[in-house]
Amino acid sequence: MAAIIFMSHPMHTEAVANIKGRDEIMSMLFSVAALYGSLRFTDFGDKNG
């Protein structure tokens, strides 16, 4: 029984690791988007909308 659990464990670990890595990627993308938006606002003000 322990061997079966050990054999199936790495598959589940990889799926969880992919989900965990997604939040870091999305937070980086949104941080860059916020920085880009703030730089555009300081350069152009409120002329674009």
mmCIF file as Biopython writes it, N, C-alpha, C and O atoms, coordinates in Angstrom:
data_model
#
loop_
_atom_site.group_PDB
_atom_site.id
_atom_site.type_symbol
_atom_site.label_atom_id
_atom_site.label_alt_id
_atom_site.label_comp_id
_atom_site.label_asym_id
_atom_site.label_entity_id
_atom_site.label_seq_id
_atom_site.pdbx_PDB_ins_code
_atom_site.Cartn_x
_atom_site.Cartn_y
_atom_site.Cartn_z
_atom_site.occupancy
_atom_site.B_iso_or_equiv
_atom_site.auth_seq_id
_atom_site.auth_asym_id
_atom_site.pdbx_PDB_model_num
ATOM 1   N N  . MET A ? 1  ? 0.824   -1.188 0.000   1.0 0.0 1  A 1 
ATOM 2   C CA . MET A ? 1  ? 0.000   0.000  0.000   1.0 0.0 1  A 1 
ATOM 3   C C  . MET A ? 1  ? 0.871   1.257  0.000   1.0 0.0 1  A 1 
ATOM 4   O O  . MET A ? 1  ? 0.588   2.222  -0.710  1.0 0.0 1  A 1 
ATOM 5   N N  . ALA A ? 2  ? 1.928   1.231  0.801   1.0 0.0 2  A 1 
ATOM 6   C CA . ALA A ? 2  ? 2.816   2.389  0.857   1.0 0.0 2  A 1 
ATOM 7   C C  . ALA A ? 2  ? 3.517   2.618  -0.483  1.0 0.0 2  A 1 
ATOM 8   O O  . ALA A ? 2  ? 3.743   3.763  -0.875  1.0 0.0 2  A 1 
ATOM 9   N N  . ALA A ? 3  ? 3.862   1.542  -1.183  1.0 0.0 3  A 1 
ATOM 10  C CA . ALA A ? 3  ? 4.523   1.670  -2.489  1.0 0.0 3  A 1 
ATOM 11  C C  . ALA A ? 3  ? 3.590   2.302  -3.516  1.0 0.0 3  A 1 
ATOM 12  O O  . ALA A ? 3  ? 4.033   3.089  -4.352  1.0 0.0 3  A 1 
ATOM 13  N N  . ILE A ? 4  ? 2.318   1.970  -3.461  1.0 0.0 4  A 1 
ATOM 14  C CA . ILE A ? 4  ? 1.348   2.556  -4.394  1.0 0.0 4  A 1 
ATOM 15  C C  . ILE A ? 4  ? 1.198   4.057  -4.128  1.0 0.0 4  A 1 
ATOM 16  O O  . ILE A ? 4  ? 1.156   4.853  -5.067  1.0 0.0 4  A 1 
ATOM 17  N N  . ILE A ? 5  ? 1.119   4.436  -2.877  1.0 0.0 5  A 1 
ATOM 18  C CA . ILE A ? 5  ? 1.018   5.863  -2.535  1.0 0.0 5  A 1 
ATOM 19  C C  . ILE A ? 5  ? 2.280   6.597  -2.974  1.0 0.0 5  A 1 
ATOM 20  O O  . ILE A ? 5  ? 2.193   7.698  -3.518  1.0 0.0 5  A 1 
ATOM 21  N N  . PHE A ? 6  ? 3.437   6.014  -2.749  1.0 0.0 6  A 1 
ATOM 22  C CA . PHE A ? 6  ? 4.691   6.650  -3.126  1.0 0.0 6  A 1 
ATOM 23  C C  . PHE A ? 6  ? 4.798   6.795  -4.645  1.0 0.0 6  A 1 
ATOM 24  O O  . PHE A ? 6  ? 5.325   7.796  -5.130  1.0 0.0 6  A 1 
ATOM 25  N N  . MET A ? 7  ? 4.309   5.817  -5.395  1.0 0.0 7  A 1 
ATOM 26  C CA . MET A ? 7  ? 4.368   5.885  -6.856  1.0 0.0 7  A 1 
ATOM 27  C C  . MET A ? 7  ? 3.444   6.965  -7.405  1.0 0.0 7  A 1 
ATOM 28  O O  . MET A ? 7  ? 3.784   7.605  -8.400  1.0 0.0 7  A 1 
ATOM 29  N N  . SER A ? 8  ? 2.307   7.184  -6.797  1.0 0.0 8  A 1 
ATOM 30  C CA . SER A ? 8  ? 1.357   8.167  -7.317  1.0 0.0 8  A 1 
ATOM 31  C C  . SER A ? 8  ? 1.633   9.576  -6.798  1.0 0.0 8  A 1 
ATOM 32  O O  . SER A ? 8  ? 1.128   10.545 -7.366  1.0 0.0 8  A 1 
ATOM 33  N N  . HIS A ? 9  ? 2.400   9.709  -5.762  1.0 0.0 9  A 1 
ATOM 34  C CA . HIS A ? 9  ? 2.644   11.019 -5.140  1.0 0.0 9  A 1 
ATOM 35  C C  . HIS A ? 9  ? 3.309   12.038 -6.065  1.0 0.0 9  A 1 
ATOM 36  O O  . HIS A ? 9  ? 2.836   13.174 -6.108  1.0 0.0 9  A 1 
ATOM 37  N N  . PRO A ? 10 ? 4.372   11.716 -6.807  1.0 0.0 10 A 1 
ATOM 38  C CA . PRO A ? 10 ? 5.012   12.750 -7.633  1.0 0.0 10 A 1 
ATOM 39  C C  . PRO A ? 10 ? 4.087   13.358 -8.691  1.0 0.0 10 A 1 
ATOM 40  O O  . PRO A ? 10 ? 4.244   14.529 -9.035  1.0 0.0 10 A 1 
ATOM 41  N N  . MET A ? 11 ? 3.150   12.607 -9.200  1.0 0.0 11 A 1 
ATOM 42  C CA . MET A ? 11 ? 2.225   13.168 -10.187 1.0 0.0 11 A 1 
ATOM 43  C C  . MET A ? 11 ? 1.373   14.264 -9.565  1.0 0.0 11 A 1 
ATOM 44  O O  . MET A ? 11 ? 1.151   15.304 -10.184 1.0 0.0 11 A 1 
ATOM 45  N N  . HIS A ? 12 ? 0.898   14.042 -8.360  1.0 0.0 12 A 1 
ATOM 46  C CA . HIS A ? 12 ? 0.073   15.030 -7.696  1.0 0.0 12 A 1 
ATOM 47  C C  . HIS A ? 12 ? 0.904   16.232 -7.250  1.0 0.0 12 A 1 
ATOM 48  O O  . HIS A ? 12 ? 0.409   17.359 -7.240  1.0 0.0 12 A 1 
ATOM 49  N N  . THR A ? 13 ? 2.133   16.001 -6.891  1.0 0.0 13 A 1 
ATOM 50  C CA . THR A ? 13 ? 3.001   17.098 -6.463  1.0 0.0 13 A 1 
ATOM 51  C C  . THR A ? 13 ? 3.265   18.058 -7.608  1.0 0.0 13 A 1 
ATOM 52  O O  . THR A ? 13 ? 3.295   19.271 -7.400  1.0 0.0 13 A 1 
ATOM 53  N N  . GLU A ? 14 ? 3.455   17.543 -8.803  1.0 0.0 14 A 1 
ATOM 54  C CA . GLU A ? 14 ? 3.726   18.408 -9.951  1.0 0.0 14 A 1 
ATOM 55  C C  . GLU A ? 14 ? 2.512   19.270 -10.293 1.0 0.0 14 A 1 
ATOM 56  O O  . GLU A ? 14 ? 2.659   20.439 -10.651 1.0 0.0 14 A 1 
ATOM 57  N N  . ALA A ? 15 ? 1.333   18.701 -10.185 1.0 0.0 15 A 1 
ATOM 58  C CA . ALA A ? 15 ? 0.116   19.479 -10.464 1.0 0.0 15 A 1 
ATOM 59  C C  . ALA A ? 15 ? -0.052  20.598 -9.453  1.0 0.0 15 A 1 
ATOM 60  O O  . ALA A ? 15 ? -0.439  21.707 -9.820  1.0 0.0 15 A 1 
ATOM 61  N N  . VAL A ? 16 ? 0.230   20.331 -8.202  1.0 0.0 16 A 1 
ATOM 62  C CA . VAL A ? 16 ? 0.116   21.358 -7.167  1.0 0.0 16 A 1 
ATOM 63  C C  . VAL A ? 16 ? 1.191   22.418 -7.358  1.0 0.0 16 A 1 
ATOM 64  O O  . VAL A ? 16 ? 0.927   23.601 -7.143  1.0 0.0 16 A 1 
ATOM 65  N N  . ALA A ? 17 ? 2.380   22.031 -7.751  1.0 0.0 17 A 1 
ATOM 66  C CA . ALA A ? 17 ? 3.460   22.991 -7.974  1.0 0.0 17 A 1 
ATOM 67  C C  . ALA A ? 17 ? 3.124   23.934 -9.128  1.0 0.0 17 A 1 
ATOM 68  O O  . ALA A ? 17 ? 3.467   25.115 -9.075  1.0 0.0 17 A 1 
ATOM 69  N N  . ASN A ? 18 ? 2.460   23.433 -10.164 1.0 0.0 18 A 1 
ATOM 70  C CA . ASN A ? 18 ? 2.058   24.297 -11.268 1.0 0.0 18 A 1 
ATOM 71  C C  . ASN A ? 18 ? 1.027   25.319 -10.820 1.0 0.0 18 A 1 
ATOM 72  O O  . ASN A ? 18 ? 1.082   26.476 -11.236 1.0 0.0 18 A 1 
ATOM 73  N N  . ILE A ? 19 ? 0.091   24.910 -9.982  1.0 0.0 19 A 1 
ATOM 74  C CA . ILE A ? 19 ? -0.910  25.841 -9.467  1.0 0.0 19 A 1 
ATOM 75  C C  . ILE A ? 19 ? -0.241  26.874 -8.582  1.0 0.0 19 A 1 
ATOM 76  O O  . ILE A ? 19 ? -0.594  28.052 -8.641  1.0 0.0 19 A 1 
ATOM 77  N N  . LYS A ? 20 ? 0.709   26.466 -7.768  1.0 0.0 20 A 1 
ATOM 78  C CA . LYS A ? 20 ? 1.414   27.385 -6.871  1.0 0.0 20 A 1 
ATOM 79  C C  . LYS A ? 20 ? 2.233   28.386 -7.670  1.0 0.0 20 A 1 
ATOM 80  O O  . LYS A ? 20 ? 2.310   29.553 -7.285  1.0 0.0 20 A 1 
ATOM 81  N N  . GLY A ? 21 ? 2.842   27.970 -8.762  1.0 0.0 21 A 1 
ATOM 82  C CA . GLY A ? 21 ? 3.651   28.878 -9.561  1.0 0.0 21 A 1 
ATOM 83  C C  . GLY A ? 21 ? 2.822   29.888 -10.336 1.0 0.0 21 A 1 
ATOM 84  O O  . GLY A ? 21 ? 3.324   30.946 -10.716 1.0 0.0 21 A 1 
ATOM 85  N N  . ARG A ? 22 ? 1.559   29.570 -10.571 1.0 0.0 22 A 1 
ATOM 86  C CA . ARG A ? 22 ? 0.692   30.464 -11.346 1.0 0.0 22 A 1 
ATOM 87  C C  . ARG A ? 22 ? 0.470   31.787 -10.627 1.0 0.0 22 A 1 
ATOM 88  O O  . ARG A ? 22 ? 0.434   32.830 -11.279 1.0 0.0 22 A 1 
ATOM 89  N N  . ASP A ? 23 ? 0.319   31.782 -9.297  1.0 0.0 23 A 1 
ATOM 90  C CA . ASP A ? 23 ? 0.068   33.033 -8.591  1.0 0.0 23 A 1 
ATOM 91  C C  . ASP A ? 23 ? 1.280   33.960 -8.650  1.0 0.0 23 A 1 
ATOM 92  O O  . ASP A ? 23 ? 1.124   35.181 -8.687  1.0 0.0 23 A 1 
ATOM 93  N N  . GLU A ? 24 ? 2.469   33.397 -8.659  1.0 0.0 24 A 1 
ATOM 94  C CA . GLU A ? 24 ? 3.667   34.230 -8.757  1.0 0.0 24 A 1 
ATOM 95  C C  . GLU A ? 24 ? 3.785   34.865 -10.143 1.0 0.0 24 A 1 
ATOM 96  O O  . GLU A ? 24 ? 4.168   36.029 -10.268 1.0 0.0 24 A 1 
ATOM 97  N N  . ILE A ? 25 ? 3.458   34.104 -11.172 1.0 0.0 25 A 1 
ATOM 98  C CA . ILE A ? 25 ? 3.517   34.638 -12.536 1.0 0.0 25 A 1 
ATOM 99  C C  . ILE A ? 25 ? 2.476   35.732 -12.721 1.0 0.0 25 A 1 
ATOM 100 O O  . ILE A ? 25 ? 2.770   36.782 -13.292 1.0 0.0 25 A 1 
ATOM 101 N N  . MET A ? 26 ? 1.254   35.487 -12.238 1.0 0.0 26 A 1 
ATOM 102 C CA . MET A ? 26 ? 0.194   36.481 -12.398 1.0 0.0 26 A 1 
ATOM 103 C C  . MET A ? 26 ? 0.491   37.742 -11.597 1.0 0.0 26 A 1 
ATOM 104 O O  . MET A ? 26 ? 0.211   38.842 -12.074 1.0 0.0 26 A 1 
ATOM 105 N N  . SER A ? 27 ? 1.046   37.617 -10.404 1.0 0.0 27 A 1 
ATOM 106 C CA . SER A ? 27 ? 1.373   38.801 -9.621  1.0 0.0 27 A 1 
ATOM 107 C C  . SER A ? 27 ? 2.470   39.611 -10.296 1.0 0.0 27 A 1 
ATOM 108 O O  . SER A ? 27 ? 2.448   40.841 -10.237 1.0 0.0 27 A 1 
ATOM 109 N N  . MET A ? 28 ? 3.419   38.954 -10.929 1.0 0.0 28 A 1 
ATOM 110 C CA . MET A ? 28 ? 4.456   39.673 -11.668 1.0 0.0 28 A 1 
ATOM 111 C C  . MET A ? 28 ? 3.860   40.400 -12.868 1.0 0.0 28 A 1 
ATOM 112 O O  . MET A ? 28 ? 4.193   41.560 -13.113 1.0 0.0 28 A 1 
ATOM 113 N N  . LEU A ? 29 ? 2.988   39.739 -13.613 1.0 0.0 29 A 1 
ATOM 114 C CA . LEU A ? 29 ? 2.375   40.378 -14.774 1.0 0.0 29 A 1 
ATOM 115 C C  . LEU A ? 29 ? 1.533   41.577 -14.369 1.0 0.0 29 A 1 
ATOM 116 O O  . LEU A ? 29 ? 1.608   42.622 -15.015 1.0 0.0 29 A 1 
ATOM 117 N N  . PHE A ? 30 ? 0.732   41.452 -13.317 1.0 0.0 30 A 1 
ATOM 118 C CA . PHE A ? 30 ? -0.090  42.569 -12.880 1.0 0.0 30 A 1 
ATOM 119 C C  . PHE A ? 30 ? 0.757   43.689 -12.285 1.0 0.0 30 A 1 
ATOM 120 O O  . PHE A ? 30 ? 0.396   44.860 -12.409 1.0 0.0 30 A 1 
ATOM 121 N N  . SER A ? 31 ? 1.856   43.363 -11.653 1.0 0.0 31 A 1 
ATOM 122 C CA . SER A ? 31 ? 2.752   44.403 -11.138 1.0 0.0 31 A 1 
ATOM 123 C C  . SER A ? 31 ? 3.375   45.204 -12.273 1.0 0.0 31 A 1 
ATOM 124 O O  . SER A ? 31 ? 3.466   46.430 -12.200 1.0 0.0 31 A 1 
ATOM 125 N N  . VAL A ? 32 ? 3.802   44.507 -13.321 1.0 0.0 32 A 1 
ATOM 126 C CA . VAL A ? 32 ? 4.368   45.185 -14.481 1.0 0.0 32 A 1 
ATOM 127 C C  . VAL A ? 32 ? 3.297   46.033 -15.173 1.0 0.0 32 A 1 
ATOM 128 O O  . VAL A ? 32 ? 3.588   47.141 -15.622 1.0 0.0 32 A 1 
ATOM 129 N N  . ALA A ? 33 ? 2.066   45.526 -15.264 1.0 0.0 33 A 1 
ATOM 130 C CA . ALA A ? 33 ? 0.972   46.283 -15.876 1.0 0.0 33 A 1 
ATOM 131 C C  . ALA A ? 33 ? 0.651   47.531 -15.057 1.0 0.0 33 A 1 
ATOM 132 O O  . ALA A ? 33 ? 0.390   48.588 -15.631 1.0 0.0 33 A 1 
ATOM 133 N N  . ALA A ? 34 ? 0.666   47.431 -13.736 1.0 0.0 34 A 1 
ATOM 134 C CA . ALA A ? 34 ? 0.418   48.595 -12.885 1.0 0.0 34 A 1 
ATOM 135 C C  . ALA A ? 34 ? 1.540   49.619 -13.015 1.0 0.0 34 A 1 
ATOM 136 O O  . ALA A ? 34 ? 1.279   50.822 -13.056 1.0 0.0 34 A 1 
ATOM 137 N N  . LEU A ? 35 ? 2.769   49.159 -13.080 1.0 0.0 35 A 1 
ATOM 138 C CA . LEU A ? 35 ? 3.894   50.070 -13.260 1.0 0.0 35 A 1 
ATOM 139 C C  . LEU A ? 35 ? 3.809   50.777 -14.610 1.0 0.0 35 A 1 
ATOM 140 O O  . LEU A ? 35 ? 4.048   51.981 -14.702 1.0 0.0 35 A 1 
ATOM 141 N N  . TYR A ? 36 ? 3.469   50.026 -15.652 1.0 0.0 36 A 1 
ATOM 142 C CA . TYR A ? 36 ? 3.318   50.598 -16.987 1.0 0.0 36 A 1 
ATOM 143 C C  . TYR A ? 36 ? 2.202   51.647 -16.996 1.0 0.0 36 A 1 
ATOM 144 O O  . TYR A ? 36 ? 2.367   52.729 -17.560 1.0 0.0 36 A 1 
ATOM 145 N N  . GLY A ? 37 ? 1.079   51.326 -16.376 1.0 0.0 37 A 1 
ATOM 146 C CA . GLY A ? 37 ? -0.031  52.279 -16.328 1.0 0.0 37 A 1 
ATOM 147 C C  . GLY A ? 37 ? 0.316   53.535 -15.553 1.0 0.0 37 A 1 
ATOM 148 O O  . GLY A ? 37 ? -0.066  54.635 -15.950 1.0 0.0 37 A 1 
ATOM 149 N N  . SER A ? 38 ? 1.032   53.382 -14.458 1.0 0.0 38 A 1 
ATOM 150 C CA . SER A ? 38 ? 1.398   54.568 -13.681 1.0 0.0 38 A 1 
ATOM 151 C C  . SER A ? 38 ? 2.426   55.423 -14.417 1.0 0.0 38 A 1 
ATOM 152 O O  . SER A ? 38 ? 2.381   56.650 -14.326 1.0 0.0 38 A 1 
ATOM 153 N N  . LEU A ? 39 ? 3.344   54.801 -15.137 1.0 0.0 39 A 1 
ATOM 154 C CA . LEU A ? 39 ? 4.309   55.575 -15.913 1.0 0.0 39 A 1 
ATOM 155 C C  . LEU A ? 39 ? 3.637   56.305 -17.074 1.0 0.0 39 A 1 
ATOM 156 O O  . LEU A ? 39 ? 3.979   57.449 -17.370 1.0 0.0 39 A 1 
ATOM 157 N N  . ARG A ? 40 ? 2.687   55.648 -17.727 1.0 0.0 40 A 1 
ATOM 158 C CA . ARG A ? 40 ? 1.936   56.318 -18.798 1.0 0.0 40 A 1 
ATOM 159 C C  . ARG A ? 40 ? 1.140   57.496 -18.245 1.0 0.0 40 A 1 
ATOM 160 O O  . ARG A ? 40 ? 1.053   58.541 -18.891 1.0 0.0 40 A 1 
ATOM 161 N N  . PHE A ? 41 ? 0.566   57.341 -17.070 1.0 0.0 41 A 1 
ATOM 162 C CA . PHE A ? 41 ? -0.216  58.424 -16.486 1.0 0.0 41 A 1 
ATOM 163 C C  . PHE A ? 41 ? 0.668   59.606 -16.130 1.0 0.0 41 A 1 
ATOM 164 O O  . PHE A ? 41 ? 0.280   60.756 -16.332 1.0 0.0 41 A 1 
ATOM 165 N N  . THR A ? 42 ? 1.869   59.327 -15.594 1.0 0.0 42 A 1 
ATOM 166 C CA . THR A ? 42 ? 2.745   60.438 -15.248 1.0 0.0 42 A 1 
ATOM 167 C C  . THR A ? 42 ? 3.299   61.119 -16.495 1.0 0.0 42 A 1 
ATOM 168 O O  . THR A ? 42 ? 3.583   62.317 -16.461 1.0 0.0 42 A 1 
ATOM 169 N N  . ASP A ? 43 ? 3.461   60.385 -17.594 1.0 0.0 43 A 1 
ATOM 170 C CA . ASP A ? 43 ? 3.952   60.991 -18.828 1.0 0.0 43 A 1 
ATOM 171 C C  . ASP A ? 43 ? 2.857   61.789 -19.550 1.0 0.0 43 A 1 
ATOM 172 O O  . ASP A ? 43 ? 3.101   62.907 -20.003 1.0 0.0 43 A 1 
ATOM 173 N N  . PHE A ? 44 ? 1.664   61.218 -19.654 1.0 0.0 44 A 1 
ATOM 174 C CA . PHE A ? 44 ? 0.603   61.815 -20.467 1.0 0.0 44 A 1 
ATOM 175 C C  . PHE A ? 44 ? -0.499  62.452 -19.646 1.0 0.0 44 A 1 
ATOM 176 O O  . PHE A ? 44 ? -1.339  63.155 -20.207 1.0 0.0 44 A 1 
ATOM 177 N N  . GLY A ? 45 ? -0.532  62.240 -18.362 1.0 0.0 45 A 1 
ATOM 178 C CA . GLY A ? 45 ? -1.620  62.765 -17.538 1.0 0.0 45 A 1 
ATOM 179 C C  . GLY A ? 45 ? -2.923  62.071 -17.852 1.0 0.0 45 A 1 
ATOM 180 O O  . GLY A ? 45 ? -2.956  60.858 -18.060 1.0 0.0 45 A 1 
ATOM 181 N N  . ASP A ? 46 ? -3.998  62.837 -17.887 1.0 0.0 46 A 1 
ATOM 182 C CA . ASP A ? 46 ? -5.316  62.258 -18.143 1.0 0.0 46 A 1 
ATOM 183 C C  . ASP A ? 46 ? -5.795  62.601 -19.546 1.0 0.0 46 A 1 
ATOM 184 O O  . ASP A ? 46 ? -6.996  62.765 -19.762 1.0 0.0 46 A 1 
ATOM 185 N N  . LYS A ? 47 ? -4.882  62.713 -20.502 1.0 0.0 47 A 1 
ATOM 186 C CA . LYS A ? 47 ? -5.231  63.080 -21.877 1.0 0.0 47 A 1 
ATOM 187 C C  . LYS A ? 47 ? -5.834  61.916 -22.649 1.0 0.0 47 A 1 
ATOM 188 O O  . LYS A ? 47 ? -6.566  62.139 -23.613 1.0 0.0 47 A 1 
ATOM 189 N N  . ASN A ? 48 ? -5.542  60.663 -22.247 1.0 0.0 48 A 1 
ATOM 190 C CA . ASN A ? 48 ? -5.959  59.500 -23.022 1.0 0.0 48 A 1 
ATOM 191 C C  . ASN A ? 48 ? -7.315  58.957 -22.603 1.0 0.0 48 A 1 
ATOM 192 O O  . ASN A ? 48 ? -7.716  57.911 -23.112 1.0 0.0 48 A 1 
ATOM 193 N N  . GLY A ? 49 ? -8.006  59.576 -21.749 1.0 0.0 49 A 1 
ATOM 194 C CA . GLY A ? 49 ? -9.275  58.977 -21.386 1.0 0.0 49 A 1 
ATOM 195 C C  . GLY A ? 49 ? -9.877  59.652 -20.285 1.0 0.0 49 A 1 
ATOM 196 O O  . GLY A ? 49 ? -10.962 59.272 -19.847 1.0 0.0 49 A 1 
#
